[in-house]
Amino acid sequence: MTNATITSLKNRRTQYALGRNSDLSNDQIDALIKEAIRLAPSSFNSQSSRAVILFGAASEQFWQLTEDALRAIVPAEAFAPTEAKMRAFAAGLGTVLFYEDQDTVKGLQENFPLYADAFPTFSEHSAGMAQIAVWNALADAGLGASLQHYSPIADEPAAKAFNVPASWKLRAQMPFGSHEGDLAEKTFIADEGRFLTIAA
Ligand SMILES: Cc1cc2nc3c(=O)[nH]c(=O)nc-3n(C[C@H](O)[C@H](O)[C@H](O)COP(=O)(O)O)c2cc1C
């Protein structure tokens, strides 16, 4: 059975070797990312996900700021691989910074006290949903991407550089671009022990 969603899920892989060889315009990619986030589900349809979409020099700036912050804490003799990673991320077309709006989370907690404890977790789930939606959309557009986590180190430099509202909490970063290298082999654990199918 062919299924468009499964095909799309297979298309999406972690690609670290990124470049700028794409026929897509920044506007097209920008629209794709926004639509994917708009369509992603969120608890109570709260739409807590936010994004800063960086292209070209702005994306390079983000990774330079992150590199600067890391340089302050990573021992100099061990920094070369970190620096190489930052350069690889910056070599792509851009980076999506994924945020969750904490004012939205607080609003939910006030409006639905019964679920108050659950909303921060739901917000994290929503963040993941927005991320997979964007990752899949980029993959189906022929672009490679990876998912990175440089919080909290990147939070303040990014907030200052890109005027990010104070209530937005940075959750992940997704550098994207053209595929410029092979993908790592992917293996799967056995279904036994992973799934229980109960057919009454
Ligand atoms: C919640 C989550 C966190 C991840 N964090 C990172 C990360 O910080 N750095 C990274 O390079 N990849 C990260 N990844 C990507 C995984 O390593 C990758 O998806 C996994 O190895 C499977 O490979 P694939 O993406 O090619 O299918 C993360 C993935 C998920 C779902």
The ligand as a Tripos MOL2 file, in Angstrom:
@<TRIPOS>MOLECULE
LIG
   31    33     1     0     0
SMALL
NO_CHARGES

@<TRIPOS>ATOM
      1 C1         13.8730   14.9910   20.1750 C.3       1 LIG1
      2 C2         15.0540   14.8900   19.2520 C.ar      1 LIG1
      3 C3         16.2380   15.4950   19.5870 C.ar      1 LIG1
      4 C4         17.3240   15.4710   18.6900 C.ar      1 LIG1
      5 N1         18.4530   16.1920   18.9820 N.ar      1 LIG1
      6 C5         19.4600   16.2230   18.0910 C.ar      1 LIG1
      7 C6         20.5880   17.0450   18.3220 C.ar      1 LIG1
      8 O1         20.6540   17.7890   19.3090 O.2       1 LIG1
      9 N2         21.6040   17.0180   17.4160 N.ar      1 LIG1
     10 C7         21.5300   16.2490   16.2830 C.ar      1 LIG1
     11 O2         22.4780   16.2730   15.4810 O.2       1 LIG1
     12 N3         20.4490   15.4700   16.0270 N.ar      1 LIG1
     13 C8         19.4320   15.4400   16.8970 C.ar      1 LIG1
     14 N4         18.3060   14.6940   16.6270 N.ar      1 LIG1
     15 C9         18.2470   13.8850   15.3950 C.3       1 LIG1
     16 C10        18.3950   12.4010   15.6480 C.3       1 LIG1
     17 O3         19.7080   12.0820   16.0430 O.3       1 LIG1
     18 C11        18.0100   11.6660   14.3710 C.3       1 LIG1
     19 O4         16.7070   12.0400   13.9900 O.3       1 LIG1
     20 C12        18.0950   10.1510   14.5470 C.3       1 LIG1
     21 O5         19.4130    9.7220   14.7240 O.3       1 LIG1
     22 C13        17.4940    9.3980   13.3630 C.3       1 LIG1
     23 O6         18.1080    9.7850   12.1370 O.3       1 LIG1
     24 P1         17.2640   10.4400   10.9570 P.3       1 LIG1
     25 O7         16.8720   11.8270   11.3780 O.co2     1 LIG1
     26 O8         18.1950   10.4550    9.7710 O.co2     1 LIG1
     27 O9         16.0440    9.6090   10.7130 O.co2     1 LIG1
     28 C14        17.2260   14.7340   17.4920 C.ar      1 LIG1
     29 C15        16.0140   14.0890   17.1810 C.ar      1 LIG1
     30 C16        14.9420   14.1740   18.0390 C.ar      1 LIG1
     31 C17        13.6390   13.5310   17.6410 C.3       1 LIG1
@<TRIPOS>BOND
     1     1     2 1
     2     2     3 ar
     3     2    30 ar
     4     3     4 ar
     5     4     5 ar
     6     4    28 ar
     7     5     6 ar
     8     6     7 ar
     9     6    13 1
    10     7     8 2
    11     7     9 ar
    12     9    10 ar
    13    10    11 2
    14    10    12 ar
    15    12    13 ar
    16    13    14 ar
    17    14    15 1
    18    14    28 ar
    19    15    16 1
    20    16    17 1
    21    16    18 1
    22    18    19 1
    23    18    20 1
    24    20    21 1
    25    20    22 1
    26    22    23 1
    27    23    24 1
    28    24    25 2
    29    24    26 1
    30    24    27 1
    31    28    29 ar
    32    29    30 ar
    33    30    31 1
@<TRIPOS>SUBSTRUCTURE
     1 LIG1         1 GROUP 0 **** ****
